[in-house]
Amino acid sequence: MIEFGISHYNLEQMVRFSKLLGKSIDEFIIGSIKVHLCEWSYDKDIFINGRGLNIGESDIDLIINLSEEDVDDLWEFTDYHDESMYDVIQGMIDNTLHFLELNWNGHFNEEDTLLSDKEKVKELVKTHGGEEGKCWNNNFSWVKKLG
């Protein structure tokens, strides 16, 4: 079990997107972690040269169960970025929530603001397919079933 922190706002967003995507909070957290570890396995500098890990304030401590392999990968990730496990998980979840919020608020396509939540899930699946979206699709594959 690994402990990490999260802000009240991010917890509210995590509950919101967990419901929209049809999974538990634990599944959402594990998916978020695995997407980041997957992307990092292809490009070790992805979270240095480009989007970083936004590590903010945390108001609430949560605990998550991860496989031994994922824990080992997370330790390697934290060592590489010289951040604590607590901060890394918080940053990964924040990145996932930020990504989803950009998709929901029409940042990528103004017309998306007119779509229902179910239609936005379909668009998310459609636009993040292929090689570029393989980390998302492999670790949030359950979203495809909703779309």
C-alpha positions as CSV (number, residue, x, y, z in Angstrom):
1,M,0.0,0.0,0.0
2,I,1.2,3.5,-0.9
3,E,0.1,6.7,0.7
4,F,-0.2,9.9,-1.2
5,G,-1.9,13.3,-0.9
6,I,-4.5,15.1,-2.9
7,S,-6.3,18.4,-2.7
8,H,-10.0,18.7,-2.0
9,Y,-10.5,20.1,-5.5
10,N,-8.6,17.2,-7.2
11,L,-10.6,14.7,-5.1
12,E,-13.8,16.3,-6.3
13,Q,-12.6,16.1,-9.9
14,M,-11.4,12.6,-9.4
15,V,-14.9,11.5,-8.1
16,R,-16.5,13.4,-11.0
17,F,-14.4,11.8,-13.7
18,S,-14.5,8.4,-12.1
19,K,-18.3,8.5,-12.3
20,L,-18.2,9.8,-15.9
21,L,-15.8,7.1,-17.0
22,G,-17.6,4.3,-15.1
23,K,-14.9,3.2,-12.7
24,S,-14.0,3.4,-9.0
25,I,-11.6,6.0,-7.6
26,D,-9.0,3.2,-7.1
27,E,-9.2,2.1,-10.7
28,F,-9.0,5.8,-11.8
29,I,-5.8,6.3,-9.7
30,I,-4.2,3.1,-10.9
31,G,-5.0,4.0,-14.5
32,S,-3.5,7.4,-14.0
33,I,-0.3,6.0,-12.6
34,K,0.0,3.3,-15.3
35,V,-0.5,5.8,-18.1
36,H,2.4,8.0,-16.8
37,L,4.7,5.0,-16.2
38,C,3.9,3.7,-19.7
39,E,4.6,7.1,-21.4
40,W,7.8,7.4,-19.3
41,S,9.0,3.9,-20.4
42,Y,9.0,5.3,-24.0
43,D,10.6,8.7,-23.2
44,K,12.4,9.2,-19.9
45,D,12.5,12.9,-20.3
46,I,8.8,13.4,-21.2
47,F,8.0,14.8,-17.8
48,I,11.0,17.1,-17.9
49,N,10.9,18.4,-21.5
50,G,7.2,19.2,-22.0
51,R,4.6,18.7,-19.4
52,G,5.9,18.3,-15.9
53,L,4.4,16.9,-12.8
54,N,2.3,19.6,-11.1
55,I,2.8,19.0,-7.4
56,G,0.5,21.2,-5.4
57,E,-1.0,21.4,-2.0
58,S,-2.6,18.3,-0.5
59,D,-5.3,18.3,2.0
60,I,-6.3,14.7,2.1
61,D,-4.2,11.5,2.4
62,L,-5.3,8.5,0.4
63,I,-3.9,4.9,0.2
64,I,-3.7,2.8,-2.9
65,N,-2.8,-0.9,-3.5
66,L,-0.5,-1.4,-6.5
67,S,1.2,-4.5,-7.9
68,E,4.7,-5.1,-6.9
69,E,5.8,-4.4,-10.5
70,D,4.1,-1.0,-10.5
71,V,5.6,-0.1,-7.1
72,D,9.1,-1.0,-8.5
73,D,8.4,1.2,-11.6
74,L,7.2,4.0,-9.4
75,W,10.3,3.9,-7.2
76,E,12.5,4.1,-10.4
77,F,10.4,7.0,-11.6
78,T,10.7,8.9,-8.3
79,D,14.5,8.3,-8.2
80,Y,14.8,9.6,-11.8
81,H,12.9,12.7,-11.0
82,D,14.2,13.1,-7.5
83,E,10.7,13.5,-6.1
84,S,8.9,11.6,-3.3
85,M,6.4,8.8,-4.0
86,Y,3.8,11.0,-2.3
87,D,4.4,13.9,-4.7
88,V,4.8,11.8,-7.8
89,I,1.4,10.1,-7.4
90,Q,-0.2,13.4,-6.7
91,G,1.4,14.9,-9.8
92,M,0.3,12.0,-12.0
93,I,-3.3,12.3,-10.8
94,D,-3.2,16.0,-11.4
95,N,-1.9,15.5,-14.9
96,T,-4.7,13.0,-15.7
97,L,-7.4,15.3,-14.3
98,H,-5.9,18.3,-16.2
99,F,-5.9,16.3,-19.4
100,L,-9.6,15.2,-18.9
101,E,-10.7,18.7,-18.0
102,L,-9.1,20.1,-21.2
103,N,-11.1,17.6,-23.1
104,W,-14.3,18.4,-21.2
105,N,-14.1,22.2,-21.4
106,G,-13.5,22.4,-25.2
107,H,-9.8,23.4,-25.1
108,F,-9.0,21.1,-28.0
109,N,-12.2,21.7,-29.9
110,E,-14.7,24.4,-29.1
111,E,-17.6,22.3,-30.4
112,D,-16.9,19.8,-27.7
113,T,-18.6,22.1,-25.2
114,L,-21.9,21.3,-26.9
115,L,-21.5,17.6,-26.4
116,S,-23.1,15.5,-23.6
117,D,-20.7,13.7,-21.2
118,K,-21.3,10.4,-23.0
119,E,-20.5,12.1,-26.4
120,K,-17.3,13.5,-24.8
121,V,-16.2,10.0,-23.7
122,K,-16.8,8.8,-27.3
123,E,-14.7,11.7,-28.7
124,L,-12.0,11.0,-26.1
125,V,-11.7,7.4,-27.2
126,K,-11.8,8.4,-30.9
127,T,-9.2,11.1,-30.7
128,H,-6.7,9.2,-28.6
129,G,-6.4,6.0,-30.6
130,G,-3.5,4.7,-32.5
131,E,0.1,4.7,-31.6
132,E,0.1,8.1,-30.0
133,G,-2.7,7.0,-27.6
134,K,-1.5,3.5,-26.8
135,C,-0.6,4.3,-23.2
136,W,-4.0,5.9,-22.6
137,N,-5.8,3.1,-24.4
138,N,-3.9,0.3,-22.7
139,N,-4.5,1.7,-19.2
140,F,-7.9,3.2,-19.6
141,S,-9.2,0.6,-22.0
142,W,-12.4,0.4,-20.1
143,V,-13.3,3.8,-21.4
144,K,-13.6,2.3,-25.0
145,K,-16.6,0.3,-23.8
146,L,-18.4,3.5,-22.7
147,G,-17.9,5.2,-26.1
